[in-house]
């Protein structure tokens, strides 16, 4: 049985940079981890526990409006449904786009997003 090689920090960072380049080439606004609070949203590409993670962040006006409705117990309001639909659609689209660029991914265990496998 062959043991999988653990990628070095440098290899993971190179993969993250390549991923940012490819996603920007596809037309996405790509955010670095230090930009995750940007109000406009976009694709978040970062390294977590030696893995490259990618997720979609919606514009804060949609996120805030949805959160306000949910907190008020109005979780079937149109804005909440729009928020959930956008997140689900972008999650599916992102997975398809990553695969089209040749990346192997797994869905993150919590929430939306993808982990890009280091052998991509």
C-alpha positions as CSV (number, residue, x, y, z in Angstrom):
1,X,0.0,0.0,0.0
2,X,1.4,3.3,-1.1
3,X,1.4,6.2,1.5
4,X,0.2,9.5,0.1
5,X,2.8,12.2,0.2
6,X,1.9,15.2,2.3
7,X,2.4,18.4,0.3
8,X,4.8,21.0,1.6
9,X,3.7,24.5,2.6
10,X,5.3,25.8,-0.6
11,X,3.4,23.3,-2.8
12,X,0.1,24.2,-1.2
13,X,0.8,27.9,-1.7
14,X,1.7,27.3,-5.3
15,X,-1.6,25.4,-5.8
16,X,-3.5,28.2,-4.2
17,X,-1.9,30.8,-6.5
18,X,-2.6,28.6,-9.6
19,X,-6.2,28.3,-8.5
20,X,-6.5,32.0,-8.0
21,X,-5.1,32.6,-11.4
22,X,-7.4,30.1,-13.1
23,X,-10.5,31.4,-11.3
24,X,-9.7,35.0,-12.2
25,X,-9.2,33.8,-15.8
26,X,-12.7,32.4,-15.6
27,X,-14.0,35.9,-14.7
28,X,-14.4,35.6,-10.9
29,X,-13.5,38.2,-8.4
30,X,-11.0,36.2,-6.3
31,X,-10.4,37.1,-2.7
32,X,-7.5,36.2,-0.5
33,X,-8.1,35.1,3.1
34,X,-7.3,38.6,4.5
35,X,-10.1,40.0,2.2
36,X,-12.8,37.6,3.4
37,X,-14.8,40.5,5.0
38,X,-15.0,42.4,1.7
39,X,-18.6,43.5,1.3
40,X,-18.8,42.8,-2.4
41,X,-18.2,39.1,-2.0
42,X,-16.5,36.8,-4.5
43,X,-14.5,33.6,-4.4
44,X,-12.5,33.0,-1.3
45,X,-9.3,31.0,-1.9
46,X,-7.3,30.1,1.2
47,X,-5.2,27.5,2.8
48,X,-6.5,25.7,5.9
49,X,-4.7,22.9,7.7
50,X,-2.5,22.3,4.6
51,X,-5.4,22.2,2.2
52,X,-6.6,24.7,-0.4
53,X,-10.2,25.7,0.2
54,X,-12.5,27.6,-2.1
55,X,-15.9,29.0,-1.3
56,X,-18.3,31.6,-2.6
57,X,-19.2,34.7,-0.5
58,X,-22.3,36.6,-1.6
59,X,-22.5,40.4,-1.4
60,X,-23.1,41.5,2.2
61,X,-26.3,43.3,1.3
62,X,-27.9,40.0,0.4
63,X,-26.3,38.1,3.3
64,X,-27.4,40.8,5.8
65,X,-30.9,41.0,4.5
66,X,-31.3,37.2,4.6
67,X,-29.9,37.1,8.2
68,X,-32.3,39.8,9.3
69,X,-35.3,37.9,8.0
70,X,-34.1,34.6,9.5
71,X,-33.5,36.2,12.9
72,X,-37.0,37.7,12.7
73,X,-38.4,34.1,12.2
74,X,-39.2,34.9,8.6
75,X,-37.1,32.3,6.9
76,X,-39.4,31.8,3.9
77,X,-39.1,35.4,2.7
78,X,-38.0,35.9,-0.9
79,X,-34.6,37.4,0.2
80,X,-33.8,34.3,2.2
81,X,-34.8,32.0,-0.6
82,X,-32.6,34.1,-3.0
83,X,-29.7,33.9,-0.7
84,X,-30.0,30.1,-0.3
85,X,-30.5,29.7,-4.1
86,X,-27.4,31.8,-5.0
87,X,-25.2,29.9,-2.5
88,X,-26.4,26.5,-3.7
89,X,-26.1,27.5,-7.4
90,X,-22.6,29.0,-7.0
91,X,-21.5,25.9,-5.0
92,X,-22.5,23.6,-7.8
93,X,-21.1,25.9,-10.5
94,X,-17.8,26.3,-8.7
95,X,-17.4,22.6,-8.4
96,X,-18.1,22.2,-12.2
97,X,-15.6,25.0,-13.1
98,X,-12.9,23.6,-10.8
99,X,-13.3,20.2,-12.4
100,X,-13.3,21.7,-15.9
101,X,-9.9,23.3,-15.1
102,X,-8.6,19.9,-14.1
103,X,-8.8,20.2,-10.3
104,X,-9.9,17.3,-8.2
105,X,-12.1,18.4,-5.3
106,X,-14.1,17.2,-2.4
107,X,-17.0,19.1,-0.8
108,X,-16.1,20.6,2.5
109,X,-17.8,18.9,5.4
110,X,-19.3,22.0,6.9
111,X,-21.3,24.6,4.8
112,X,-20.6,25.3,1.2
113,X,-17.2,25.2,-0.5
114,X,-14.6,22.8,-2.0
115,X,-11.3,21.5,-0.9
116,X,-8.9,21.2,-3.8
117,X,-6.8,18.0,-3.6
118,X,-3.1,18.6,-3.8
119,X,-2.6,16.1,-6.6
120,X,-4.6,18.3,-9.0
